[in-house]
Amino acid sequence: MSTMNSGLHCTISAEMLHQLVEFNFGSDTKVKAFGLLQGGLFNTTYRIQLEHTSYTDVILRLAPERGEMAAGSASDPLFSFERTMMAAEPIVYEYYRKAGIPAPNIIACDDSGSIIPRTYMFMEFIPSKQLDHASISDIDKERLYHQLGVYTAIMHQIEGASFGWPQGDGTIKGSDHWSEVLHSFAAETALKAAQANYMSGVGEEIAAIFMKNKGLFDQVTRPVLVHNDLWEANVLVHQDGELNIAAIIDGDRSMFADREFEAILSTESVAFHEGYDRPLDSSAEGQARRLAYRILSSYFNAYVHEHQVNQPEDGQKYRQRTLDLLEQWKQLGHN
């Protein structure tokens, strides 16, 4: 399996695409046209025009192949939460919808592996553009960021029974202790990096932060839903009188966490923070936690860009950021 060097993105044959359509929409449904969409590094995405069915314009997203290796083994290029995250996506959007956050409409999601050894989903196509589209004026962008702040605040009110990753069956895989979820995430990243001889010793150092400062992280006792990948490309906007947010997408990395684990909270956008309308914890503990989150996130991104999705320039950037942030952690006298 060539996943390691070619990235995880992997196209399917036209026959397979027709087979998936027929299985989910019935044998009368005709594929009028389809095309591969650019952009995703992890999932593979098609837009398909259909005839003789109530959904005429759909998106098909496929998770990476399951491969031969045992899920969760060190040689598996995917993280354990990545194995289950697409199946959990419908659950996440259900939370969104109940809370009034615009979300994609999922028509079908199949992780049985019965037709293809990959989890896949069909979603209704949303005529829209991403928030980073060059045509969006600064004034509109300000308003959209304010809206995004409002929706993010609503999301951070959605409570889970424990910390960790939502699963397709509605349960949460994790722990009642926030420190344990952080530590296992850091330890798994460290293990993968060690297998690849990447950033030797750094992962162990980062994982140790969450063990040594258990008390610091366990001050956080309220697990709330965070998107975990909230940036402009994952916010769709459409013309609705004026430009408005049409959907927040790619919720598959969502987890129940400290609300301040959401990286977009470190954005400089004043409009976003006005919409979010909740101050960050300004205590020394709050600041220390946010720095630790940034270290973990940066380290995870360094590994992923270098070894999962084959984007070495970004990998290099995140690697340097990780080392700088770790240095900052030590200079503040943390161990």
N, C-alpha and C positions, 0 to 999 in steps of 0.2 A: 504494500500500500504506500503510495507516494505522498501521503498527506504531509509528512514532515517538511519536505522541501518545496512543495508546490502551493503551500497554504491549504486551507480546508475547503475552499470554494470548489465545487465540483459539479459540472453540468450533467444533464441527463439526456438520453436520446429522445427524438420526437415520438418514437413508439411508446416509450415509457410515459411521456407527458400525456399522450392520448389515453393511455391505459388508466392513469390516475384520474383524468377528467371523467372517463366513462364510469369508473368505479364510484366516484363521488356525486356525479350529476345525472347518471343514467345513460343508457346506450343510445338514446335518441339525440343526445347533446352533440353538437358539432363544434369542433375547434375552427374558428374562422381565421384567426391569426394568432401568433405568439412571438414574444421576443424576450431575450435575456436582459434584465436590468442591471446596470452597473452600480457600484457603490458598496454593496455589502462585502465584507472580508470574510465573514464567518458563514452566514447562510447563503444559499444560492437562490436567486429570486427571478421569477418570470412574470410577465404580464400577459394575460391570455384573453382574447375576445371569443365569446361563446355564442352559439345560436341554439334556439329551441330549449331554453331554460330561463328561469326567472332572473338569474344573475348573468348579465351579458359581458361584464368587464371585471375580471378577477385577477388577484395576485396569487401565485403559488410560491411559497417559500419552503425550501428544503434545508434541514439541518445537515451538518457534515455526516459522512458515512460512518456507520458504527465500527467498521473495520473488524479485523480478526482478533485483536488483542482484548484481553479481559478489561471491561470497563473499570476504571479506577486503578489499574496497574500503573506502575511508574512509566512504562513505555507507551501508555495511552496518551496521545497528544492533547486530549481534552481533559478539562477539570471535571470533577465529579458533578458539580452543579450544572456544568454545560451539557451533560448527558441528559438532564431532565428538564432543561429550561424552556425548550420550545413547547413541550407538553403542558408546562405550567402557565404559558402565556394567556390562554383563554381565561384562566382563573384570575390572573392579574387584571385583565380588561374588564372582567365582571365586577371586580372591586371598583375600578375606575367608573364604570357606568353607574353603579349604585350611588357613587359619591358625586356624580355630575361632571366627571372629567371626560372630555371627548376621547373616544378610543376607537380603534379599528373594529369592524364587524367581521368576526371569524365565522366562516361558513362550515368548515370541517377541520378537525385536527386529528391526525392518526399517528400513534407511535407504536402500533402493533408490529410493524416490520413485515406485514403479510405480503405486500406488493413490492416494496423496496426497503432495503435495510437502512432506512433513514426516517426520522420523524419529519412529517411535512404538514403544512396547513394551507388551506384556501381561504383567502380573505377578499372582501369586497374592495374593489379599487376605489380610491378616494381621489377625485380630480383636485389636485393641490400642488403646491411647491414647498420645498423645505425652507425653514426659517433663515438659512444662510444664502438664499437665492439673491443674486446681485440686483434683481429688479426691485427689491423691497427698499423703500425710502427710509431714511433715518427716523423720521417722525412715526411711520408705521411700525418700525422695529421697536421703538420705545414702547409703543402701546402693546405690542405683542409680547414683549418681555414682561410688562406689567401683568398681562393676562397669564403668562407662564408662571409668574410668581404666585398669583392667586391659586392656580391649579396645583402647584407644588405644595402650597400650604395645606390645601384640602387633602392631597395625597398623604401628607405627613400626619394627618389625623386618623388615618385608617390603621387600627391596631391589630396586631397579630397575637396569637396565644403564646408564642415564644419567638426568640430570635432565630434567623436563618432563612433558608430558601423555600418559597412555596413550591409544592409539588402538584402534579396533574390531578391528584385525587383530593386536593384541598388541604392536605396536611402540611406541616412545616418541618423541614429537615434541619435540625439545629439544636439549640440548647436554651435553657432558661437563663443562662449566663452569657451576656454579650461578649465577655472576654474569651470564652471558649470558642465562639463562632469565629471571632477575629483570629484567634490562635490557630484554629484548624485550617482556615483559609490561607494564612501566612505560611504554615508548615507545608501545606500541599504545594504552594507555589515554590517554596524552597526546595522541596523534593524534586519537582520537575526541572528546576534550574540546575540542581546538582547533577541530575541524569545527563543534562546537556553541557555540563562543565561551564555553566554560565554564572558570572558574578560570584565566584567562589566565596563561600562564608557569609555573604551578605544576607542571604535568606534566613540563615540560622539566627543571625543577629536581630533581624526584624521580628522573627517569630518569638524570640526571647522577650522582646519589648512587651508583648501581650501576656506572657506568663509572669514576668517580674513585676508588672504593674496591674495585676489582676484587679485589685481594689479600685484603681482609677477608672477602669472601663466598666466595672460592675456597679459603679454609681448610676449608670444608665440602666433603668429598669423597665422602660416602656418601649417595646418593639413596635415600630411603625413602618409602613410601606415606603421604601425609597426606590426610585427608578434605577439608580446606579449607572446610568449611561445617558444622562440627560444633557444633550448638547444640541446645537441648532439643527443638525441633520436628522434628528429624531423628533422634530416638531414640524408637523405639516400645517400649512396655512392655506386658506381659500378665501375667495372674494364672496362676501356675504353681506352686500351693501358696502361694508368696508372689509379690509382684511382682518380675518379672525383665525384663531387656532382651530383647525379642523380635527386634528387628532394628535395625541402623543403616542408615538409608536415605539417598536423595539423594546417592549417592556419585559423581555425575557431574562434580563439580568437582575430584575427586581428582587429585593430581599426585605425581610423584616429586620430593622436595624435601628440604631440611633439616628434620629432625623438628620443630625449634623454629619453623618457619613455621606450624605448626598453632596457630591463634588461641586455641583453648580452653586452651592451656597457660598463658595469662595469667589464667585464672579464679582467683578467690579460694578456690574450693571446696577445703577441706582434704581431704575424703573423696576427691575426684577425684585429688589429688596423692598421697594414700596408696596408691590403687589403681595409679596410673601408676608410682610408685616409682622414678623416675629424676630426679635433680636437673637443673635447667637449668644451662647453662654460665654460671657467675657471673663469668667474666673480663670485663675491659673490652670485649674484642672480642665476646664473647657478648651482652653487654648492648646494644652498638651495633647488632649485627645484628638483634636483636629489635625495637629501636626503628625501624630501617629497614623491617622487615616490617610493623610497625603503620602506618607512614606510607603504604606502598604499598597495604595492604589498605583503609585508611580512605579513601584517594583513589579507589580502584577502586569502593568502596561508594558514595561521594558521587556519582560519575558515574552509576553504575547506577541508584541510587534517583531521581536527578534526571531522567535521560534515557532509561532503558530501561524501567523499571517504573512510572514516574509516581507516585512517593511523595516529594513535595517536602519534607515535614517531616523525614523521615529523611535525605534528601539534605542538608538544611541542617545537621543534627546532625553528619553525617560530614564535611561541608565544614569546619565549625569545628574538629572534632577533627584533621583533616589539618593545618590551619594551626597549631594549638597544638603538635602533635607535631613539625612542621617547625621551629618556633621552638626547641623543646627540643633538636633535633638540632644547630642552630647554636650554641645556648648551651653545648653540651658541647664546642664547638670543632671539630666535624666540618665538612668542606666538601662 
